[in-house]
């Protein structure tokens, strides 16, 4: 297992933002990962860093990356995947086996761990639609446990994993047989749609900034509020979709948080709707970041 100290986290985040982390671990097997979770008292677990804003002040603690845990298996209509498997890769492998239900994952840059944690979704599909069960590490009991989908309180961009007690080791999905050409065509349409309105990672970003309010779209509200005009020295709102922030180069986490607050306030002003961030803020906070996070998240994030 690789272990690195004073690691520049921005090299792994899709925002290309973040300071130095005191100690970073890269487990490769479930056994290594579980042993690490038993051994360490304080830690943060991350996968693809595609839905994360990491503080430019770094983290004076332990960070575990799951990206070296790449094992997956397809048995009949069921797919078993370790938490570090890239979501698009799993979508492709399912398609090669004429299995439908994962087409939406083709455009998501993160890992299966992050996708389950957030109950990721797009194009009318979501992780919870096909998830059957999970193998988890219970941080309180310090042991490996198995949970069925019904135990995991899935909702829109939420799951029981966000409560902090459980860490995903691997997940089981139950898919359906389908027509391979139709599956691949749907994946191509999903990718084309994504490319037409969303920034590629050539423009550093972390995906959707805010969750969709019930029966509405955060992108629509932000667009109507005129936030596409927000273009600052180091960050800007993407001109093709108002729910994305792009790092223009050299941005710090405070730059992104300040822009998020401006976006949130414009929508609140015009529609009296409080947008809730989809992106997760992590790391050591400056006083300014504490202030901005208290506005955005209604509580200080650790």
C-alpha positions as CSV (number, residue, x, y, z in Angstrom):
1,X,0.0,0.0,0.0
2,X,1.3,3.4,-1.0
3,X,1.5,6.0,1.8
4,X,2.5,9.6,1.1
5,X,3.1,12.5,3.4
6,X,2.6,16.3,2.8
7,X,0.7,15.3,-0.4
8,X,-0.6,18.0,-2.8
9,X,-4.3,17.1,-3.0
10,X,-5.1,19.5,-5.8
11,X,-3.4,17.1,-8.2
12,X,-6.2,14.6,-7.6
13,X,-9.2,16.8,-7.3
14,X,-11.2,17.6,-10.5
15,X,-11.3,21.3,-9.4
16,X,-7.5,21.3,-9.3
17,X,-7.9,23.0,-5.9
18,X,-6.6,21.9,-2.5
19,X,-3.6,22.2,-0.1
20,X,-1.3,19.7,1.4
21,X,-2.6,16.7,3.3
22,X,-0.4,15.4,6.2
23,X,-0.8,11.7,5.3
24,X,-2.5,9.9,2.4
25,X,-3.1,6.2,2.0
26,X,-3.8,4.2,-1.2
27,X,-5.1,0.8,-0.2
28,X,-5.4,-1.8,-3.0
29,X,-7.5,-4.5,-1.4
30,X,-10.6,-4.7,0.8
31,X,-8.4,-6.3,3.5
32,X,-5.9,-3.4,3.4
33,X,-8.7,-0.9,3.5
34,X,-10.5,-2.6,6.4
35,X,-7.3,-2.9,8.4
36,X,-6.6,0.8,7.8
37,X,-10.1,1.8,9.0
38,X,-9.6,-0.3,12.1
39,X,-6.2,1.2,12.8
40,X,-6.9,4.9,12.3
41,X,-9.1,7.0,14.6
42,X,-9.6,10.0,12.4
43,X,-9.7,10.0,8.6
44,X,-11.5,11.1,5.5
45,X,-12.2,8.6,2.7
46,X,-12.3,9.9,-1.0
47,X,-12.6,8.3,-4.4
48,X,-12.5,10.3,-7.6
49,X,-12.8,13.8,-5.9
50,X,-15.3,14.8,-8.6
51,X,-17.9,16.2,-6.2
52,X,-15.5,17.8,-3.7
53,X,-14.2,21.2,-3.0
54,X,-11.0,20.7,-0.9
55,X,-9.7,23.6,1.2
56,X,-6.6,25.4,-0.1
57,X,-5.5,25.2,3.6
58,X,-5.1,21.4,3.2
59,X,-5.8,18.9,5.9
60,X,-3.8,18.2,9.0
61,X,-4.9,14.6,9.2
62,X,-5.3,11.3,7.4
63,X,-6.9,10.9,3.9
64,X,-7.7,7.5,2.4
65,X,-8.0,7.2,-1.4
66,X,-9.9,4.2,-2.8
67,X,-8.9,4.6,-6.4
68,X,-6.5,1.6,-6.3
69,X,-9.4,-0.7,-5.4
70,X,-10.4,-1.6,-8.9
71,X,-11.8,-5.1,-8.7
72,X,-15.2,-5.9,-10.2
73,X,-17.1,-9.0,-11.3
74,X,-20.1,-9.7,-13.4
75,X,-22.2,-12.8,-12.5
76,X,-25.2,-13.3,-14.7
77,X,-27.3,-10.1,-14.3
78,X,-25.5,-9.0,-11.2
79,X,-22.4,-6.7,-11.0
80,X,-20.1,-6.6,-8.0
81,X,-17.8,-3.6,-7.8
82,X,-15.2,-2.4,-5.3
83,X,-15.6,1.2,-4.1
84,X,-12.7,2.5,-6.2
85,X,-14.0,1.3,-9.6
86,X,-14.5,4.2,-12.0
87,X,-18.2,4.7,-12.8
88,X,-17.8,5.0,-16.6
89,X,-15.8,1.8,-16.7
90,X,-18.5,-0.1,-15.0
91,X,-21.1,1.3,-17.4
92,X,-19.0,0.2,-20.3
93,X,-18.5,-3.3,-18.9
94,X,-22.2,-3.7,-18.2
95,X,-22.9,-2.6,-21.8
96,X,-20.5,-5.2,-23.2
97,X,-22.5,-7.9,-21.3
98,X,-25.8,-6.5,-22.7
99,X,-26.9,-5.3,-19.2
100,X,-29.0,-2.2,-18.8
101,X,-29.4,0.1,-15.8
102,X,-26.0,1.8,-15.6
103,X,-26.1,3.8,-18.8
104,X,-26.2,7.1,-16.8
105,X,-22.8,6.3,-15.2
106,X,-21.0,6.8,-18.5
107,X,-20.7,10.5,-18.0
108,X,-19.9,10.6,-14.3
109,X,-16.1,11.1,-13.5
110,X,-16.2,9.6,-10.0
111,X,-16.0,6.2,-8.4
112,X,-18.7,3.7,-7.4
113,X,-18.0,4.6,-3.7
114,X,-18.9,8.2,-4.4
115,X,-21.8,7.3,-6.6
116,X,-23.4,5.2,-3.9
117,X,-22.6,7.7,-1.2
118,X,-24.4,10.5,-3.1
119,X,-27.0,8.3,-4.8
120,X,-25.7,9.7,-8.1
121,X,-28.2,10.0,-10.9
122,X,-28.8,11.5,-14.4
123,X,-31.1,11.0,-17.3
124,X,-33.8,9.5,-15.2
125,X,-31.6,6.8,-13.7
126,X,-30.0,6.6,-10.3
127,X,-27.7,4.3,-8.3
128,X,-30.5,3.3,-6.0
129,X,-32.6,1.9,-8.9
130,X,-30.3,-1.1,-9.4
131,X,-28.4,-1.4,-6.1
132,X,-29.1,-4.6,-4.3
133,X,-26.7,-4.7,-1.3
134,X,-23.5,-3.2,0.1
135,X,-20.5,-4.5,2.0
136,X,-19.7,-1.7,4.5
137,X,-17.2,-1.0,7.2
138,X,-19.1,0.0,10.4
139,X,-16.9,2.7,12.0
140,X,-18.6,2.3,15.4
141,X,-18.4,-1.5,15.7
142,X,-15.0,-1.5,13.8
143,X,-16.2,-4.5,11.7
144,X,-17.4,-5.4,8.2
145,X,-21.2,-5.6,7.8
146,X,-23.6,-6.2,4.9
147,X,-26.7,-4.1,4.3
148,X,-29.6,-4.4,1.8
149,X,-30.7,-1.4,-0.2
150,X,-33.7,-1.0,2.1
151,X,-31.4,-0.4,5.0
152,X,-29.6,2.5,3.3
153,X,-32.3,5.3,3.3
154,X,-31.7,6.4,-0.3
155,X,-33.2,9.6,-1.4
156,X,-32.4,12.4,-3.9
157,X,-28.6,12.7,-3.7
158,X,-28.7,11.2,-0.2
159,X,-28.0,7.9,1.5
160,X,-27.3,6.5,5.0
161,X,-23.6,6.6,4.1
162,X,-23.7,10.3,4.6
163,X,-24.4,9.8,8.3
164,X,-20.8,9.0,8.8
165,X,-21.1,5.6,10.4
166,X,-20.5,3.5,7.3
167,X,-17.8,3.3,4.6
168,X,-18.5,1.4,1.4
169,X,-16.2,-1.5,0.6
170,X,-18.1,-2.9,-2.4
171,X,-21.6,-2.8,-3.9
172,X,-23.8,-5.3,-5.7
173,X,-26.1,-4.2,-8.5
174,X,-28.9,-6.1,-10.1
175,X,-29.3,-5.2,-13.8
176,X,-31.5,-6.4,-16.6
177,X,-30.7,-8.0,-20.0
178,X,-31.2,-5.6,-22.9
179,X,-30.3,-5.0,-26.5
180,X,-26.6,-4.2,-26.6
181,X,-27.0,-1.7,-29.5
182,X,-29.8,0.1,-27.7
183,X,-27.7,0.3,-24.5
184,X,-24.7,1.7,-26.3
185,X,-26.8,4.2,-28.2
186,X,-28.3,5.4,-25.0
187,X,-24.8,5.8,-23.5
188,X,-23.7,7.8,-26.6
189,X,-26.8,10.1,-26.3
190,X,-26.0,10.6,-22.6
191,X,-22.4,11.5,-23.3
192,X,-23.4,13.8,-26.2
193,X,-25.9,15.6,-24.0
194,X,-23.3,16.0,-21.2
195,X,-20.7,17.4,-23.7
196,X,-23.2,19.9,-25.1
197,X,-24.0,21.7,-21.9
198,X,-21.5,20.6,-19.2
199,X,-17.8,21.6,-19.0
200,X,-15.3,18.8,-19.6
201,X,-12.5,18.3,-17.0
202,X,-10.3,20.3,-19.3
203,X,-12.0,23.1,-17.5
204,X,-11.5,22.1,-13.9
205,X,-14.9,21.7,-12.2
206,X,-16.6,19.4,-9.7
207,X,-19.9,18.8,-11.4
208,X,-23.2,20.3,-10.3
209,X,-22.8,22.9,-7.7
210,X,-26.3,22.8,-6.2
211,X,-29.0,20.1,-5.7
212,X,-32.2,20.5,-7.7
213,X,-35.0,21.7,-5.4
214,X,-38.1,19.6,-5.4
215,X,-40.0,19.8,-8.7
216,X,-37.5,22.3,-10.2
217,X,-34.0,22.6,-11.6
218,X,-31.2,24.4,-9.9
219,X,-29.7,25.2,-13.4
220,X,-33.0,26.8,-14.5
221,X,-33.3,28.9,-11.4
222,X,-29.6,30.0,-11.6
223,X,-30.0,30.8,-15.3
224,X,-33.1,32.9,-14.7
225,X,-31.3,34.7,-11.8
226,X,-28.6,35.8,-14.3
227,X,-25.6,34.1,-12.7
228,X,-24.0,33.2,-16.0
229,X,-22.7,36.8,-15.9
230,X,-20.5,36.0,-12.9
231,X,-17.0,35.9,-14.3
232,X,-14.2,36.7,-11.9
233,X,-10.4,36.7,-12.0
234,X,-10.0,33.0,-11.1
235,X,-13.4,31.4,-11.2
236,X,-16.6,31.8,-13.4
237,X,-20.0,30.3,-13.9
238,X,-20.0,28.0,-17.0
239,X,-21.7,29.8,-19.9
240,X,-23.6,26.8,-21.2
241,X,-25.1,25.6,-17.8
242,X,-25.5,27.9,-14.8
243,X,-25.1,25.1,-12.2
244,X,-21.3,24.7,-12.9
245,X,-18.3,26.6,-11.6
246,X,-15.0,26.5,-13.5
247,X,-11.6,27.1,-12.1
248,X,-10.0,29.5,-14.7
249,X,-6.6,28.8,-13.3
250,X,-5.0,29.3,-9.9
251,X,-8.3,29.5,-8.0
252,X,-8.4,28.9,-4.2
253,X,-11.2,27.2,-2.3
254,X,-12.3,30.6,-1.0
255,X,-12.8,31.8,-4.6
256,X,-15.3,29.0,-5.2
257,X,-17.1,29.4,-1.9
258,X,-17.6,33.1,-2.5
259,X,-19.0,32.5,-6.0
260,X,-21.3,29.8,-4.6
261,X,-22.6,32.3,-2.0
262,X,-23.3,34.9,-4.7
263,X,-25.1,32.3,-6.8
264,X,-27.2,31.1,-3.8
265,X,-28.1,34.7,-2.8
266,X,-29.2,35.6,-6.3
267,X,-31.7,32.7,-6.4
268,X,-32.9,33.5,-2.9
269,X,-33.4,37.1,-3.9
270,X,-35.4,36.3,-7.0
271,X,-37.3,33.1,-6.1
272,X,-37.1,32.9,-2.3
273,X,-35.7,29.4,-2.7
274,X,-32.7,28.3,-0.7
275,X,-30.4,26.2,-2.9
276,X,-28.5,23.4,-1.1
277,X,-24.9,22.6,-2.3
278,X,-24.4,19.2,-3.9
279,X,-20.6,19.6,-3.6
280,X,-18.9,18.6,-0.4
281,X,-16.4,20.9,1.3
282,X,-13.5,19.2,3.1
283,X,-10.3,20.2,4.8
284,X,-8.9,22.8,7.3
285,X,-11.1,26.0,7.1
286,X,-9.9,29.6,7.3
287,X,-12.1,32.0,9.2
288,X,-13.5,33.2,5.9
289,X,-14.3,29.7,4.8
290,X,-16.1,29.0,8.1
291,X,-18.2,32.1,7.5
292,X,-19.0,31.1,3.8
293,X,-19.7,27.5,4.7
294,X,-22.1,28.6,7.5
295,X,-24.1,30.4,4.8
296,X,-24.0,27.7,2.2
297,X,-24.5,24.6,4.4
298,X,-26.3,26.1,7.4
299,X,-23.6,24.5,9.5
300,X,-19.9,24.4,9.6
301,X,-18.4,21.6,7.6
302,X,-15.4,19.6,8.9
